[in-house]
Amino acid sequence: MIINTAKDSFLKIENVILIQIMFATDKFSIRARHPQSFGI
């Protein structure tokens, strides 16, 4: 049971990292499309 809990928490961490990567990529693509809105 302890092993299953560790596996579940690892999967949750993995999902959070994937979401953060997707969000960062989305922000980057928005910046690439609209550079003027970021004061560049």
WOTA-V830531 format. One record per helix or strand of 2 or more residues. SS is the DSSP state (A for helix, B for strand). FROM is the first residue (numbers start at 1). TO is the last residue. If there is no record, write none. Layout:
[[SS/FROM/TO] [SS/FROM/TO]]
//
This chain:
[[A/2/33] [A/35/38]]
//
